[in-house]
Amino acid sequence: MAVKTISINCPCCKSVLVVDPETGTVFSHKEYKKEKLSLDDFMLSQKKRSAELDAKFAAAKEKEKHKFDVIEKKFQAAKENKDLKDPLPPVLWD
């Protein structure tokens, strides 16, 4: 009598498991063979990645520049209004 099996594709690692449906035992495991990139494909992906990282760095640098401007404006406003006092904290701990 032939044993009925079920082939299951793993969504995480894309391997194939051959399982007995009655007992739940794994008969075999076939690993997913990922195609290796050629050197040209690898270099192209690294150039794209480098461009993306440069764009992210420039955006972060611009954000920090604007952050300094906002802080400087708040400092100048506080310097002009010396009579203002700090607001009370929202919770008073007696």
N, C-alpha and C positions, 0 to 999 in steps of 0.2 A: 504494500500500500504506500502510495506516494505521500510525502509530508507536504501539507499546504503551508506556504510561507507568504509573508507580506513584505514588500520592499518599501521602506520608509525613507524619504529624503529629509535630512536634518536641515531646518531653516537657518541655523546658526553657522555650521561649518560646511554645509552642502555635501556632506558625506552620505552614503547609502547604507542603511542597516537592513539586513534580512532577518526577520523575526518570525518565530512560531506563534500564531495567533492564540493557540490554546494555552500554552504554558508561559508565553512572554519571554522565552529565552532568545538570545541573539545568536543566530547561526554564523553570520559573517558581517564584516564591516569593511566597506570600500571607501578609502579616503578620496576626497575630491582633489583632482590634479589641476592645479591652477597653472594657466599658461604663463610662461615667463616672457617678460617684455624684452624686445630687442634693445640694443644700446641706443638706437636712434629714438625709439619710443620713450625710453627712460629719460634721455636728455631733454626731449620735448616737454615731458611732464614736469621735470625739474625747472625748466624755464618758465612754465606757466605758474608753478608754485612760487617761484621767486618773484614774479610780477605781482601775484596776489599778496604776498607778504609785504612787498614794498608799498602797495596801496593801503594795506591795513596800518602799516607803520606811519605813513603820511597822514592818514585819518586820525590816528591817535595823537600824533604830534600837533595837528591843528586843533584838536579838542583840548589838549593841555594848554595851548596858547590862549584860547578863548577863556579857559578856566582862570588863568592868571589875570586876564582883563576884568572879569567879573569880580574877582577878589580885590583887585586894585580899586575898582569903582566903589565897592562897599567900604574899603578902608578910607578912601577920600571922603565919603559921606559921613562916616563916623568921626573923622578928624574935624569936619566942619561943624558938626553938632556935638560939641563937648558936653553940653548940659544933659544930654539923654542918658538915662540910666539903663542898666540891663533889665530886661523883663523878669518878673518873678518866675521861678520854675513851675511847671504845671502841677507838680505834686510837692506839697510841703511836708517834709519829714520832721515832725516835732520831736 
